Amino acid sequence: MNSMEKDTRLIGREALAKLFAQWLGEGRRILAPRRNGDKVDFAEVETPGEVSLDPVQTGQSPKGALFPRVEELFSFPSRDGRVELRERDLAALKPTVVFGLRPCDAAALAALAAIFNWDSADALFSARLAALTTVGVACNRCDEYCFCTSLGGGPGATTGSDILLTDMGGGEYLAEVISEKGRQAIQGAGTLFQPALGKDKESRLARVEKAFDLDKVKPALEALFDDEAFWVEQSLRCLGCGACAYVCPTCACFDIQDENGRRLRCWDSCGFGLFTLHTSGHNPRPLQSQRWRQRLMHKFAYMPERQSVLGCVGCGRCSRACPVDMNILEHLRAVAEAKP
Amino acid sequence: MQALRSKARELLATKTVQVIIGYARGGGGRARAVFVREAAKADALVFDDSCQQNLAVYLSKPEVRKLGKAALVATPAALRAILQLAAENQIAEGELLALAVGADDVVPLTTFAAIEAHVAARDGDWSAAEKEELHKYEAMGLEERRRFWEEQFSRCLKCYACRAACPLCYCTRCTVECNQPQWIPVPAHDLGNLEWNVMRAMHLAGRCVDCGDCGRACPVNIPLHLLNRRLIREVFTVFGSRSGRSAKGDNALSTFKPNDPEDFIQ
């Protein structure tokens, strides 16, 4: 095979089970969408049978594999007046396969990495990322909240996946091996695959219509910045909880807490009233409308400007999770179409 | 629905109120809050079984208060929330009117006394299914209950959607935001989640109006209403009172009375 040629093969469900067993044998843990009551979320699994790919999306994103909701950065136990600094043992982080993430979630890894490695590389995040292999599954269904195609992604996009599977029906997956990590993940498993024989995934992919013109969003946001009435109108029903940020695959804001000699990094959200509250008591964003503006500005103006990457992948989780039906797609349309 | 829309049009056209806080059609078969300020836009209002959010939560939001006097499309739980907010001096007589929507009529309730009478006339008990759910929970032993909540709270993300959705969680500075000292651990770990959820339930004991919005808002489906209902039952058994029935402040757990039968408090 020509090395420049796309490495595309077929794998059946039974062979996939053997691949799972191989990964476990190599000491990797496998995180995949698993049903728990009404919800499907990423959790440790051992066999493909435990994986639930029925929902269009999981409730929560897989970002916890790289950026857990609480993690110890280092500890500083003290004894007899002496403080000892203990770094995390990065070598002890378990190699992980995230299986069954959608192309939007795979694309989100670049946004997370852009934040964590912006000025200096975050050692813990980078170590987790280095130990992570992503086996994505292309989307054959979408819902009204999906808008990946409006942001340059797509239901079969390979960006961020080390291997991308597409369900071809009949218990057969088309496997595109994208990266070196992907090649390593199937090393020695060649017999589990069959030749793709020209099979094409396109007909199996969901149709996600473009919903707005992304080129209009950033300039419109900048022009709207001081339009208080616009932001109040857009966010009247927003209650200021952190559900959107916490289910988001790219939201990376965190809070640092010291607890019993441990320094902890915890998820934080720009929706909260305490977020960026100054010690003086001054709050640069005292109103929810200003916090909602910040959410959109950060994802669609500041991140493209500073990190050259969008802070949104169009997965639609925030809209599905919002207790008051704030729908980010509608808000982006309103921004793109606003006449400031 | 037509009765609601025409009442809304009338209230706005006559400038009786400046805004109707109601429900409009949302995404995915959901209803969503809408703030109608022009009579011509009253047709956006809907009312059906999907209209569950307790809209009284918006009565303490600064941007909403700025809109002026409101008429609030009120479910029974929202009416109870209005009374409880009045009892806690968060809203004053005449600041708003409630629109109680019936099968084919809408009843404007302009005074707290009218809301009290409306609530009293229709006050019911929990449904058979709700009673069964609570009974099943109460039948658990202490250890089983502890394990149950440990498992439930292990999913808690500390997004505070429960707090944000609650009409009675109106504190401008919640205990979790008091950080000198830090009363409740910020991290969403086992202890932080337990302390947060138990503290919140205790703060609502004798105040919760049982709308269920905390559990509905939870993105990880923690059945928070069970904690509240357990406490509602407890407060009723011990004090004979139920919150959200009167606009006069008499909270079971935060009212000091010189003749309190317990001597530790005197």
Boltz contact constraints between the chains, C-beta under 6 A:
constraints:
  - contact:
      token1: [A, 38]
      token2: [B, 221]
      max_distance: 6.0
  - contact:
      token1: [A, 39]
      token2: [B, 221]
      max_distance: 6.0
  - contact:
      token1: [A, 69]
      token2: [B, 157]
      max_distance: 6.0
  - contact:
      token1: [A, 69]
      token2: [B, 188]
      max_distance: 6.0
  - contact:
      token1: [A, 70]
      token2: [B, 187]
      max_distance: 6.0
  - contact:
      token1: [A, 70]
      token2: [B, 188]
      max_distance: 6.0
  - contact:
      token1: [A, 70]
      token2: [B, 189]
      max_distance: 6.0
  - contact:
      token1: [A, 232]
      token2: [B, 63]
      max_distance: 6.0
  - contact:
      token1: [A, 236]
      token2: [B, 35]
      max_distance: 6.0
  - contact:
      token1: [A, 237]
      token2: [B, 33]
      max_distance: 6.0
  - contact:
      token1: [A, 239]
      token2: [B, 164]
      max_distance: 6.0
  - contact:
      token1: [A, 240]
      token2: [B, 164]
      max_distance: 6.0
  - contact:
      token1: [A, 241]
      token2: [B, 159]
      max_distance: 6.0
  - contact:
      token1: [A, 241]
      token2: [B, 160]
      max_distance: 6.0
  - contact:
      token1: [A, 241]
      token2: [B, 161]
      max_distance: 6.0
  - contact:
      token1: [A, 241]
      token2: [B, 164]
      max_distance: 6.0
  - contact:
      token1: [A, 242]
      token2: [B, 159]
      max_distance: 6.0
  - contact:
      token1: [A, 242]
      token2: [B, 160]
      max_distance: 6.0
  - contact:
      token1: [A, 243]
      token2: [B, 159]
      max_distance: 6.0
  - contact:
      token1: [A, 243]
      token2: [B, 161]
      max_distance: 6.0
  - contact:
      token1: [A, 243]
      token2: [B, 219]
      max_distance: 6.0
  - contact:
      token1: [A, 246]
      token2: [B, 157]
      max_distance: 6.0
  - contact:
      token1: [A, 246]
      token2: [B, 159]
      max_distance: 6.0
  - contact:
      token1: [A, 247]
      token2: [B, 219]
      max_distance: 6.0
  - contact:
      token1: [A, 257]
      token2: [B, 186]
      max_distance: 6.0
  - contact:
      token1: [A, 257]
      token2: [B, 187]
      max_distance: 6.0
  - contact:
      token1: [A, 264]
      token2: [B, 187]
      max_distance: 6.0
  - contact:
      token1: [A, 266]
      token2: [B, 186]
      max_distance: 6.0
  - contact:
      token1: [A, 266]
      token2: [B, 187]
      max_distance: 6.0
  - contact:
      token1: [A, 274]
      token2: [B, 177]
      max_distance: 6.0
  - contact:
      token1: [A, 289]
      token2: [B, 63]
      max_distance: 6.0
  - contact:
      token1: [A, 321]
      token2: [B, 219]
      max_distance: 6.0
  - contact:
      token1: [A, 323]
      token2: [B, 161]
      max_distance: 6.0
  - contact:
      token1: [A, 323]
      token2: [B, 165]
      max_distance: 6.0
  - contact:
      token1: [A, 323]
      token2: [B, 217]
      max_distance: 6.0
  - contact:
      token1: [A, 324]
      token2: [B, 33]
      max_distance: 6.0
  - contact:
      token1: [A, 325]
      token2: [B, 26]
      max_distance: 6.0
  - contact:
      token1: [A, 325]
      token2: [B, 27]
      max_distance: 6.0
  - contact:
      token1: [A, 325]
      token2: [B, 30]
      max_distance: 6.0
  - contact:
      token1: [A, 325]
      token2: [B, 32]
      max_distance: 6.0
  - contact:
      token1: [A, 327]
      token2: [B, 27]
      max_distance: 6.0
